Amino acid sequence: MAELKVEGITFAYEEEPVIADVSMELHERELVSILGASGCGKTTLFHVISGLQKPQQGKVVLNGQEITGCPGQISYMMQKDLLLPYRTIEDNVILPLLIRGGKKKEAREKVSLYFEEFGLEGTQKKYPHQLSGGMRQRAALLRTYMFSRDVALLDEPFSALDTLTKSEMHRWYLDVMDKIHLSTLFITHDIDEAILLSDRIYLLTGKPGQVTEEIVIREPKPRKRDFNLTEEFLSYKRKILGKL
Amino acid sequence: MKRKLPNTTSKILPAVAVLLLLTLWQIAGMAGMISEFLLPSPLDVGKAFVVDFPLLMSNARVTLLEAFVGLAVGVLVGFMMAVLMDYFEWLYQALYPLIVLTQTIPTVAIAPLLVLWFGYEILPKVILIVIVTFFPITVSLLDGFRASDKDTISLLRSMGATKLQIFWYVKFPGALGPFFASLRISVSYAVVGAVISEWLGGFNGLGVYMTRVRKAFSFDKMFAVIFLISGISLLLMWAVNVLQRRCMPWEKNSRSER
């Protein structure tokens, strides 16, 4: 049971309002995208939800418990993979478990089960710079997942990848999501990506950023490989482009 | 294969240069171009080294002991200073200019004072070495701590990491590279510092030996001890490199990748 509620968040940075009265909900096993141009406060919103920053108004509620301004509850994956260069992939992935006070050996055993599921087999003892961008992103995602099985915030996780790697990662991500039960809030500025992956999309626009529209993508999951070539896909895209 | 070639040449070239220089020096000495009394030939220096070998070694032991104790304390002090100054911003503000100031004090000037205050034994030498070695360590560690990636720190904070955990997982390993660079400097400072402090008062050590042979105008022995000191410094720097490779296995990997 994972349910995240964001209620009326307003955040200003040095008197300058960044987001105003943003409310959203994330239900169990949902993938919800926040779509908006750069500079509309998407990353600030994630900083608030993760508890890194305290909003001037509003609250964040996880499973009925208020967690506003308390980090360590929701896992957060930032734009860059942020794998520590001096730790092997395995030791990067166990980091959240170590921070919680877990033993190194047990943590390694625990994560080893997931390497295959995430398509990372054989990379345990490698260092991040020995992996391709896509693989590093997978490792970062596994680390995010090891932190919390409930709710994950992903901030443009695939934006730094080239188009081919990106579409491969999308397919991989939908596969993994089918196996693991994670509820995800997903920031992106890529409309295609949002439609392809999401159950619902919030449009965040303006300055300060506000939620102006909620769009439900009614395509069942797992989605067909050519979903992004169908007429439905295009009609969603047209609708979003009209609102932005 | 191609990648190995420049590596071997880079090792051969300096060796050839040194050999050439020594040969020229030897020839100039044998041809009578320079007075053997003022500048002994390399072979004479070598002879002096062999003759005085037991004496040099027993003195080197004393100097090395001082250098090691001084360096160990210096690294420890430097490390603690860096950690505290990184943790407490006000301490950084207060102490940083003071630490820079300690480096403007001429070592040779305070060494005799230290001898007057603390005697002819090991203590004044260790203090002098601590003063010259802690500075590079503190500054490099501080810079390393402060250069740590802000986003990575945010990420660890979002995982609920404490300040200590952020230090241990991000800041400390990130500062290891600069730390070893400064340790290489501090190692040679420690040896030179030990010798200088021995010049100015002491019973044993390479510095004392040096003063003695200079007063006797045995320049061949003088050069023998100079070469020995250089050799010791080089050996210690190499040891630091080995230690660095042991402590930072990811570095070796990234080099072989390129």
Interface residues (C-beta under 8 A of the other chain):
Chain A: H47 S50 G51 L52 P71 G72 Q73 I74 S75 Y76 M78 K80 L82 L84 P85 Y86 R87 L95 P96 L98 I99 R100 Y127 H129 Q130 F147
Chain B: D149 D151 T152 S154 L155 L156 R157 S158 M159 G160 A161 Q165 Y169 V170 P173 G174 L176 M248 W250 N253 S254 E257
